[in-house]
Amino acid sequence: MSDLKQAALAVRRNAHAPYSGFRVGAALRTASGNVYAGCNVENVSYPEGTCAEAGAIAAMVAAGEREIAEIYVVADSPVPVSPCGGCRQRIAEFARPDVRVTMATTRGAQRVATMGELLPGAFGADHFEV
């Protein structure tokens, strides 16, 4: 089992999902090889919670890193769970279009796509260039 998969499955158990019951774990590897993980955290003031991917990215940034090399997302769902639209944009902020995103279920089903495939035509910093 890959270290990203292990980290995502482990952190998923810590998710705070008392309202939906939908626990998600995410783990990412940075360009330097470090692994950061996050889980979803719901709030009674729904939808004010935090996605697992956002948690992993926040941990990465808090550690002083800025480049995602690979990411793994897992949930107990019938089909591999895909990052929401907001998280796709969050990931794109720190990942090149060729970065591998593995979407998985706790039962072992997986789907792999690149960031560019998940968010074609992403809004980016180059849109601010004059």
Buried (B, 14 or more C-beta within 10 A) or exposed (E): EEEBBBBBBEBBEBBEBEEEEEBBBBBBBBBEEBBBBBBBBBEEEEEEBBBBBBBBBBBBEEEEBEBBBBBBBBBEBEEBBBBEEEBBBBBBBBBEBEBBBBBBBBEEBEEEBBBBEBBEEBEEEEEEEE
